[in-house]
Amino acid sequence: MIDRIIDFSVRNKFLVLLLVGAAALAGARALRDVPLDAIPDLGETQVIVYSRWDRSPDVVESQVTYPIVTAMLGAPHVRAVRGFSDFGYSFVYVIFEDGTDTYWARTRTLEYLSVCCRGCRPMRRRSSAPTRPVLAGCFSNALVDRSGQRSLADLRSYQDWNLRYHLKAVPGVSEVASARRLRPAIPGERRPEPTAQLRLSIQRVVEAVRGGKRGGWRSA
């Protein structure tokens, strides 16, 4: 077979040179157009379920982590489920088979999560991590006012209410996390007459404000 290829190449030199040139041009075009990653994504398709409950690890394990893990074992295309419990926190990693669509996996996870956690009333917060690969890169930026006319609180407000949304609109960006410092406070004023008419104590007002800060305003 090799002898025939060599004989054909010797007898048809022009055709061989033409094919080699066409292959070189196709390779150069593919090298320019095909996207290349410096660190290719070799991670599995996984969904992380994060839960928060201010209890000891053994209670979190029995009341939160174990029900979620046992329910996720029956989800379709699930290859492995790993749960970790800590003081006040619970992480469940649902790993799917190779080739599973990420958004399909998140949908199935939320579907099984809504069924298995009906009895977990004490759980304060339960959510899924943003869609991103395991080897996702991290880009850090700093917002600096070189004119000196704005304070750090103004820059933090601009970051949270303006710049953050533009960064999340960039293709490939799944999450924008700001430094947990200089979070602007929302001023509040207590009106004595309405609170006295409603018979609300200061403690109930403070609890209502704290509950709204954790997620969603609630009536006092």
N, C-alpha and C positions, 0 to 999 in steps of 0.2 A: 504493500500500500504506500509506504514511504517512497519507494523507488518510482512509483507512478507519479506521485506528486512532484518529485524532483524533476522527472523527465518532462512533465507538463509545464513546470515553471521555466525550464531551460528553453523549451520550444516556443513559449508564449511570454516572452519577457515584457513586451509592451502591456499586455493584459494584466500581468502580475503587478507591474508598477502602477497601473491605473487603479487596481483594487487596493493596493497599499495606500495610495494617496487618498482615495475615498474613505478608507478606514481611519486615516490620520485626521482628516477633516471632521468626520463624525465624532471622533474622540475629543477633539478640541472643542466642538460645539457642546457636547455633553458635559465636559468639564466646566464650561462657563455657565450652563443653564441648570444643571442638577444641583440642588441644595446639599451642602455638606455640613456636618456638625463636628465641631472640635471634640466634643464628648458625646458620642452617640447614645441615644436612649436605649439602654438594655434592661430597663426595669420592667416589672410585671404590671399588668392592669390591676390596680387596687383602689379600694375606697376606704377611707379612714373615718370611722364614726367616733366622734369625741363627745363625751358626756361629763357633766359636772354636777356633783352632789356633795355637800359638806358633811360627809360621814367618813368613818374609818375604812381602811382598805378591805377588810373582810365583809363589811356590809355592802360596800360598792360592788365587790366581786359577786356576792350572792344575789343582790337585788337588781343590778344593772348589767354588769359584764356578762355573767353567765346566761341570762335570758337572751341577750343579743347574739351571743356566740352560737347558742343552740338553734336559734331561729335562722341565722345566716348559713348554717351548714346545709339546709335544705334548699337554698336558692340555686337556680340553674346556672351552670357553667362556673360554679365556685370550686376552686382547687384547694384552698386552705383558708382557715379563719384563725386569727391569733388575737387574744385578748390580754390586756394589761391593766391592772388596777393599782391605784395609788391613793393617797389620802385626798379625798375630794375630787378625784379625776378617774376617768376610765377611757381607754383607747382600745378600739376593736379594728383590726386590719383585715379586711375582706379581700382576698387575693383571687382573681378570676383566671380562667384559662387564657393562654396566649391567643391573640387575635380578637379578643372580646372588645367591642366598642366601649369607650370610656363612659359616654353618656348613657348607653344602655345599662351598663353596670351600676351607675349611680341611680337610675330609675328603679331597677330591681331592688337595690339596697334600701331605698326609701320606702318602697312598697312593703317589703318584709319588716322594716323597722316600725312602720306605723301599726302593724299587727301585733308584733311581739312586745311592744312597750306600752300597751294600754294600761297595764297594772303598775307601771313605774311612775306613780304620781309624785313622789318626793323629788324626782329629778328636776333640777332647775333649768338646765340648758342641754340640748342635744343637737348636734349638727354634724355635717359632713365637711371634710376639708375641701378646699378649692381644687379644681381639676388641674393637676400638674404632674409631670413625670417625676420619677424617683430621683433622677440625676438632674433636676432642674437647676439652672444657674441662677445666681443672685446678683443683682446690680444695685449698688448703693449710690445714692445721690444726696447732695446737701443743698439746701435752699439758703442762699446767702444774700443779704442786702448790703451791697458795698457802699451805698449812699449814706447809710446810717440813719435813715428817717423812720424806719419801722422797727418795732421791738420783736423779740423772739415769739411773743404770744401772737402778734399779727402774722408773722411768717407761718406759725403753726396753723392758724386759722385758714390762711390761704392754701396751705398744703392739704388740709382736710376737706375744704369745701370747694376748691377749684382745681388745683393741680392734680390731685389724686384721681379725679374722674378722667382727665385727659390721659394720664398714664395707663389707666385700666383699659382705655379704648385702643391702645396700641396692640396690633396683632402679636400673639405669643405671650402677652403678659396676663397672668391669671390672678395675681394678688399684689396689692400695694400695702405694705405694712409700714406705719410711721413709728418713730421712736416714741416710747411711752414717757414722754417728759413734756412739761409745759402744756398740758391739756387745758384749753380755755374753759373756765368755769361759766356756767349759766346762772346769772343772778336771779334770785327769787325774793319776793317780798310777801310777807304774811300780813293779811288784812284782818285786824282784830274783830271788826263787826261781823263779817260773813262767817268767820270761824266760830264766833260765839253763838251765832244763830243756829249753826249746824251742830253745835256741841262737839266740836272737834278739839282735841288736845294737841299740844305741841308735838308729843310723841307720835301721834297718828299722822300728823303732817310730815314729820321727818321720815317715817316709814314709807309713806306714799311716794315721797321724792326719791328715796333710795330704791324702791321697787321700780319706778319709772326709769331710773338710771341704768338698771341692770337689763332692761329690755321691755319697752312698752309701758305707757302710763296706765296706772290703775287708779280707780276711784277710791277715795278715803272713806 
